[in-house]
Each structure stands twice: as structure tokens, then as C-alpha cells.
Amino acid sequence: MLTIRSPQLQAFEEARKADLSRRVAAHLRERHPEDVHHSSDAQLVEAVAEGLERGRALGMTWESTLAAFVCLTFTIAPRFYEHPAVKAILEDPRIAPNLLIDVLLSQLSDEEWDQASRLRRDE
């Protein structure tokens, strides 16, 4: 009988996370080059990995939700999640973590997105 030990499972999980980081970075390079042109490939993958961890800390587990969260950090602002309206949604315990991005996209006004994008300029 095949037994997979904890260190092996951990290695699989780390490989899965690294693969997702690379795939999201490639997506950003392809679809949002103007937002990532200043980063080397290694820097971009590292920044994506950090964003994925931030999304996981919010309880997100679906790759699609995690990827969308990271894409927003590049296309809106690195700290868009600090905007009060965004933060209120992200911290609302009534919203399932994997639905947070959908709720953000459906409930935030254009003005709130614009305000969140100013976090980029205020760094």
C-alpha cells in the first residue's frame, strides 16, 4: 500500500502554490502588460505569491478567486483592499470567502473603485 507522508504532501502543496503563482504571473504579462512591465519575471512571480497568500489569509481557496484578487492588486492598486468600502466587504463574515470578488465587483461603485485606485498614487 502506498503511503504519502506529511513532508511529501507539503512538497506537493508548495509545488501547487508555485505553479499557481507562475500561471497568474503569466496571465498578468499577457493580459495586463502595462501594469507589470516594471517587474522582472522573478519579481512578478514573488509579488503574485505574496498576493495569493494575502487572499488565502482572507479565506479564499478557489484558484479563480485568488487569481482575481491578485489581478486587482496589479490593475487597481497594490493595497486596494485597504479602501474602507473594499475592506468592509472583504471582512464581512456573512460573505463566503470565495464569493468576495464577485461581491466586490457587483457592489462597489465606480467612484469607490476610483478611490481605491488612488491608493497606488498615495504610496
NUGULO-417757 format. One record per atom (N, C-alpha, C): residue in three letters; atom name; x, y, z. Coordinates in nm, 2 decimals. Atoms other than C-alpha are relative to their C-alpha. Example, Ala and Ser with C-alpha at 12.3 -4.5 7.8 and 13.67 -1.06 7.14 Angstrom:
# residues 2
ala,N,0.09,-0.12,0.00
ala,CA,1.23,-0.45,0.78
ala,C,0.09,0.12,0.00
ser,N,-0.09,-0.11,0.00
ser,CA,1.37,-0.11,0.71
ser,C,-0.08,0.11,0.08
//
This chain:
# residues 123
met,N,0.08,-0.12,0.00
met,CA,0.00,0.00,0.00
met,C,0.09,0.12,0.00
leu,N,-0.08,-0.12,0.01
leu,CA,0.13,0.34,-0.09
leu,C,-0.04,0.10,0.11
thr,N,0.02,-0.10,-0.11
thr,CA,0.17,0.59,0.19
thr,C,0.07,0.13,-0.03
ile,N,-0.06,-0.14,0.03
ile,CA,0.22,0.96,0.13
ile,C,0.01,0.06,0.14
arg,N,-0.03,-0.06,-0.13
arg,CA,0.38,1.12,0.43
arg,C,-0.02,0.15,0.00
ser,N,0.02,-0.14,-0.01
ser,CA,0.33,1.47,0.56
ser,C,0.10,0.09,-0.08
pro,N,-0.10,-0.08,0.07
pro,CA,0.66,1.61,0.42
pro,C,-0.03,-0.01,-0.16
gln,N,0.03,0.02,0.14
gln,CA,0.56,1.47,0.08
gln,C,-0.13,0.09,-0.04
leu,N,0.12,-0.08,0.02
leu,CA,0.21,1.63,0.10
leu,C,0.04,0.15,0.00
gln,N,-0.04,-0.14,-0.01
gln,CA,0.37,1.96,0.20
gln,C,0.08,0.04,-0.13
ala,N,-0.08,-0.03,0.12
ala,CA,0.61,1.94,-0.10
ala,C,-0.10,0.01,-0.12
phe,N,0.10,-0.01,0.10
phe,CA,0.31,1.88,-0.33
phe,C,-0.08,0.13,0.01
glu,N,0.08,-0.13,-0.02
glu,CA,0.12,2.18,-0.18
glu,C,0.09,0.12,-0.04
glu,N,-0.09,-0.11,0.04
glu,CA,0.43,2.41,-0.22
glu,C,0.01,0.00,-0.15
ala,N,-0.01,0.01,0.14
ala,CA,0.46,2.29,-0.58
ala,C,-0.13,0.06,-0.07
arg,N,0.13,-0.05,0.05
arg,CA,0.09,2.36,-0.64
arg,C,-0.01,0.15,0.01
lys,N,0.00,-0.14,-0.03
lys,CA,0.13,2.71,-0.49
lys,C,0.09,0.07,-0.10
ala,N,-0.10,-0.06,0.09
ala,CA,0.44,2.79,-0.70
ala,C,-0.06,0.00,-0.15
asp,N,0.06,0.01,0.14
asp,CA,0.26,2.67,-1.02
asp,C,-0.11,0.11,-0.02
leu,N,0.10,-0.10,0.01
leu,CA,-0.04,2.90,-0.95
leu,C,0.06,0.14,-0.01
ser,N,-0.07,-0.13,0.01
ser,CA,0.20,3.19,-0.89
ser,C,0.05,0.03,-0.14
arg,N,-0.05,-0.02,0.14
arg,CA,0.36,3.13,-1.23
arg,C,-0.11,0.02,-0.10
arg,N,0.11,-0.01,0.10
arg,CA,0.03,3.09,-1.41
arg,C,-0.07,0.14,0.01
val,N,0.06,-0.13,-0.01
val,CA,-0.11,3.41,-1.26
val,C,0.09,0.11,-0.05
ala,N,-0.10,-0.10,0.05
ala,CA,0.21,3.60,-1.34
ala,C,0.00,0.00,-0.15
ala,N,0.00,0.01,0.15
ala,CA,0.19,3.47,-1.70
ala,C,-0.13,0.07,-0.05
his,N,0.12,-0.07,0.04
his,CA,-0.17,3.59,-1.72
his,C,0.01,0.15,0.01
leu,N,-0.02,-0.14,-0.02
leu,CA,-0.08,3.93,-1.59
leu,C,0.09,0.05,-0.12
arg,N,-0.09,-0.04,0.11
arg,CA,0.21,3.95,-1.85
arg,C,-0.08,0.01,-0.13
glu,N,0.07,0.00,0.13
glu,CA,-0.03,3.86,-2.13
glu,C,-0.11,0.10,-0.01
arg,N,0.13,-0.08,0.00
arg,CA,-0.35,4.05,-2.03
arg,C,0.02,0.14,0.05
his,N,-0.02,-0.13,-0.06
his,CA,-0.21,4.34,-1.83
his,C,0.14,0.05,0.00
pro,N,-0.14,-0.03,0.01
pro,CA,0.14,4.42,-1.96
pro,C,0.03,0.14,0.05
glu,N,-0.03,-0.14,-0.04
glu,CA,0.11,4.79,-1.88
glu,C,0.00,0.01,0.16
asp,N,0.00,0.00,-0.15
asp,CA,0.06,4.70,-1.51
asp,C,0.12,-0.07,0.06
val,N,-0.11,0.08,-0.05
val,CA,0.36,4.47,-1.48
val,C,0.13,0.01,-0.07
his,N,-0.12,-0.01,0.08
his,CA,0.62,4.59,-1.73
his,C,0.12,0.04,0.08
his,N,-0.11,-0.04,-0.08
his,CA,0.83,4.73,-1.45
his,C,0.07,-0.11,0.08
ser,N,-0.05,0.11,-0.08
ser,CA,0.89,4.39,-1.29
ser,C,0.07,-0.11,-0.08
ser,N,-0.06,0.12,0.06
ser,CA,1.13,4.11,-1.38
ser,C,-0.10,-0.12,0.02
asp,N,0.08,0.11,-0.01
asp,CA,0.97,3.77,-1.42
asp,C,0.01,-0.05,0.15
ala,N,-0.01,0.05,-0.14
ala,CA,1.11,3.66,-1.08
ala,C,-0.07,0.10,0.10
gln,N,0.06,-0.09,-0.09
gln,CA,0.99,3.98,-0.91
gln,C,-0.15,-0.01,-0.01
leu,N,0.15,0.01,0.02
leu,CA,0.64,3.94,-1.06
leu,C,-0.05,-0.13,0.06
val,N,0.05,0.13,-0.06
val,CA,0.61,3.57,-0.95
val,C,0.00,0.02,0.15
glu,N,0.00,-0.02,-0.14
glu,CA,0.72,3.67,-0.60
glu,C,-0.11,0.09,0.05
ala,N,0.11,-0.09,-0.04
ala,CA,0.47,3.96,-0.58
ala,C,-0.13,-0.07,-0.02
val,N,0.12,0.08,0.01
val,CA,0.20,3.73,-0.71
val,C,-0.02,-0.10,0.11
ala,N,0.01,0.09,-0.11
ala,CA,0.28,3.47,-0.45
ala,C,-0.04,0.07,0.13
glu,N,0.03,-0.08,-0.12
glu,CA,0.26,3.74,-0.18
glu,C,-0.15,0.03,0.00
gly,N,0.14,-0.03,0.01
gly,CA,-0.08,3.84,-0.31
gly,C,-0.09,-0.12,0.02
leu,N,0.07,0.12,-0.02
leu,CA,-0.20,3.49,-0.32
leu,C,-0.01,-0.04,0.15
glu,N,0.01,0.03,-0.14
glu,CA,-0.11,3.44,0.04
glu,C,-0.09,0.10,0.07
arg,N,0.10,-0.10,-0.06
arg,CA,-0.30,3.76,0.13
arg,C,-0.14,-0.04,-0.03
gly,N,0.13,0.05,0.03
gly,CA,-0.60,3.62,-0.05
gly,C,-0.04,-0.12,0.09
arg,N,0.02,0.12,-0.09
arg,CA,-0.56,3.29,0.14
arg,C,-0.03,0.04,0.14
ala,N,0.03,-0.05,-0.13
ala,CA,-0.55,3.48,0.46
ala,C,-0.14,0.05,0.02
leu,N,0.14,-0.05,0.00
leu,CA,-0.89,3.62,0.37
leu,C,-0.10,-0.12,-0.01
gly,N,0.08,0.12,0.01
gly,CA,-1.01,3.26,0.34
gly,C,-0.03,-0.05,-0.14
met,N,0.02,0.05,0.14
met,CA,-1.01,3.23,-0.04
met,C,0.08,-0.13,-0.02
thr,N,-0.06,0.12,0.04
thr,CA,-0.94,2.89,-0.17
thr,C,-0.01,-0.04,-0.15
trp,N,0.02,0.02,0.14
trp,CA,-1.06,2.88,-0.53
trp,C,0.11,0.07,-0.07
glu,N,-0.11,-0.06,0.08
glu,CA,-0.78,2.94,-0.78
glu,C,-0.05,0.12,-0.07
ser,N,0.06,-0.11,0.08
ser,CA,-1.01,3.17,-0.98
ser,C,-0.02,0.12,0.09
thr,N,0.02,-0.11,-0.10
thr,CA,-1.09,3.38,-0.67
thr,C,0.13,0.06,0.04
leu,N,-0.13,-0.04,-0.03
leu,CA,-0.73,3.40,-0.57
leu,C,0.07,0.08,-0.11
ala,N,-0.06,-0.06,0.12
ala,CA,-0.62,3.49,-0.92
ala,C,-0.06,0.14,-0.02
ala,N,0.07,-0.12,0.01
ala,CA,-0.88,3.76,-0.94
ala,C,0.04,0.11,0.10
phe,N,-0.04,-0.09,-0.10
phe,CA,-0.78,3.91,-0.61
phe,C,0.14,0.06,-0.03
val,N,-0.14,-0.04,0.04
val,CA,-0.41,3.92,-0.72
val,C,-0.01,0.10,-0.12
cys,N,0.01,-0.09,0.11
cys,CA,-0.51,4.08,-1.05
cys,C,-0.05,0.14,0.04
leu,N,0.04,-0.13,-0.05
leu,CA,-0.69,4.35,-0.87
leu,C,0.11,0.08,0.07
thr,N,-0.11,-0.07,-0.07
thr,CA,-0.38,4.43,-0.67
thr,C,0.10,0.06,-0.10
phe,N,-0.08,-0.05,0.11
phe,CA,-0.20,4.49,-1.00
phe,C,-0.07,0.10,-0.09
thr,N,0.07,-0.09,0.09
thr,CA,-0.47,4.66,-1.20
thr,C,-0.07,0.12,0.07
ile,N,0.06,-0.11,-0.08
ile,CA,-0.64,4.87,-0.93
ile,C,0.11,0.07,0.08
ala,N,-0.11,-0.06,-0.09
ala,CA,-0.37,4.93,-0.66
ala,C,0.05,-0.11,0.08
pro,N,-0.06,0.10,-0.08
pro,CA,-0.13,4.72,-0.46
pro,C,-0.08,-0.02,0.13
arg,N,0.07,0.00,-0.13
arg,CA,-0.33,4.80,-0.14
arg,C,-0.15,0.03,-0.02
phe,N,0.14,-0.03,0.02
phe,CA,-0.68,4.83,-0.29
phe,C,-0.09,-0.05,0.11
tyr,N,0.08,0.06,-0.11
tyr,CA,-0.81,4.61,-0.01
tyr,C,0.00,0.08,0.12
glu,N,0.01,-0.09,-0.12
glu,CA,-0.74,4.89,0.24
glu,C,-0.11,0.11,-0.01
his,N,0.11,-0.09,0.02
his,CA,-1.01,5.11,0.09
his,C,-0.12,-0.04,0.09
pro,N,0.10,0.04,-0.09
pro,CA,-1.29,5.13,0.35
pro,C,-0.12,-0.08,-0.05
ala,N,0.11,0.08,0.06
ala,CA,-1.56,5.00,0.12
ala,C,0.04,-0.14,-0.04
val,N,-0.05,0.13,0.04
val,CA,-1.35,4.72,-0.01
val,C,0.03,-0.08,0.13
lys,N,-0.03,0.07,-0.12
lys,CA,-1.23,4.63,0.34
lys,C,-0.13,-0.05,0.07
ala,N,0.13,0.04,-0.06
ala,CA,-1.59,4.62,0.47
ala,C,-0.05,-0.13,-0.06
ile,N,0.05,0.12,0.07
ile,CA,-1.68,4.36,0.21
ile,C,0.09,-0.12,0.03
leu,N,-0.10,0.11,-0.02
leu,CA,-1.36,4.16,0.25
leu,C,-0.01,-0.06,0.14
glu,N,0.00,0.05,-0.14
glu,CA,-1.41,4.14,0.63
glu,C,-0.14,-0.04,0.04
asp,N,0.14,0.03,-0.04
asp,CA,-1.79,4.07,0.62
asp,C,-0.01,-0.15,0.02
pro,N,0.01,0.14,-0.02
pro,CA,-1.83,3.73,0.78
pro,C,-0.12,-0.07,-0.06
arg,N,0.12,0.06,0.06
arg,CA,-2.17,3.68,0.61
arg,C,0.03,-0.04,-0.15
ile,N,-0.03,0.03,0.14
ile,CA,-1.99,3.65,0.27
ile,C,0.10,-0.11,-0.01
ala,N,-0.09,0.11,0.02
ala,CA,-1.83,3.32,0.17
ala,C,0.13,0.05,-0.07
pro,N,-0.13,-0.05,0.05
pro,CA,-1.46,3.39,0.11
pro,C,0.02,-0.01,-0.16
asn,N,-0.02,0.02,0.15
asn,CA,-1.47,3.25,-0.25
asn,C,-0.10,0.08,-0.08
leu,N,0.09,-0.09,0.07
leu,CA,-1.75,3.49,-0.33
leu,C,0.03,0.15,0.01
leu,N,-0.03,-0.13,-0.03
leu,CA,-1.58,3.80,-0.21
leu,C,0.03,0.09,-0.12
ile,N,-0.03,-0.07,0.12
ile,CA,-1.45,3.91,-0.55
ile,C,-0.13,0.03,-0.08
asp,N,0.13,-0.02,0.07
asp,CA,-1.80,3.87,-0.71
asp,C,-0.08,0.11,0.07
val,N,0.07,-0.10,-0.07
val,CA,-1.95,4.08,-0.43
val,C,0.07,0.14,-0.02
leu,N,-0.07,-0.13,0.02
leu,CA,-1.68,4.35,-0.47
leu,C,-0.04,0.06,-0.14
leu,N,0.03,-0.04,0.14
leu,CA,-1.75,4.36,-0.85
leu,C,-0.14,0.05,-0.01
ser,N,0.14,-0.03,0.01
ser,CA,-2.12,4.38,-0.80
ser,C,-0.05,0.12,0.09
gln,N,0.05,-0.10,-0.09
gln,CA,-2.15,4.62,-0.51
gln,C,0.08,0.13,0.01
leu,N,-0.07,-0.13,0.00
leu,CA,-1.87,4.88,-0.54
leu,C,-0.04,0.09,-0.11
ser,N,0.03,-0.09,0.11
ser,CA,-1.95,5.19,-0.73
ser,C,0.13,0.04,-0.07
asp,N,-0.12,-0.05,0.08
asp,CA,-1.72,5.34,-1.00
asp,C,0.08,0.10,0.09
glu,N,-0.07,-0.10,-0.09
glu,CA,-1.64,5.62,-0.75
glu,C,0.09,-0.08,0.10
glu,N,-0.07,0.08,-0.10
glu,CA,-1.53,5.36,-0.49
glu,C,0.12,-0.06,-0.06
trp,N,-0.11,0.06,0.07
trp,CA,-1.31,5.18,-0.74
trp,C,0.11,0.11,-0.03
asp,N,-0.09,-0.11,0.03
asp,CA,-1.16,5.51,-0.84
asp,C,0.08,0.04,0.12
gln,N,-0.06,-0.04,-0.13
gln,CA,-1.09,5.60,-0.48
gln,C,0.11,-0.11,0.04
ala,N,-0.09,0.11,-0.03
ala,CA,-0.93,5.25,-0.43
ala,C,0.12,0.01,-0.09
ser,N,-0.11,-0.01,0.09
ser,CA,-0.71,5.31,-0.73
ser,C,0.10,0.11,0.04
arg,N,-0.09,-0.11,-0.05
arg,CA,-0.57,5.63,-0.57
arg,C,0.10,-0.05,0.10
leu,N,-0.10,0.05,-0.10
leu,CA,-0.40,5.41,-0.31
leu,C,0.13,-0.03,-0.07
arg,N,-0.12,0.02,0.08
arg,CA,-0.15,5.34,-0.59
arg,C,0.08,0.13,0.00
arg,N,-0.07,-0.13,0.00
arg,CA,-0.06,5.71,-0.61
arg,C,0.04,0.05,0.13
asp,N,-0.03,-0.06,-0.13
asp,CA,-0.06,5.77,-0.24
asp,C,0.11,-0.08,0.07
glu,N,-0.10,0.08,-0.07
glu,CA,0.21,5.51,-0.17
glu,C,0.13,0.08,0.04
//
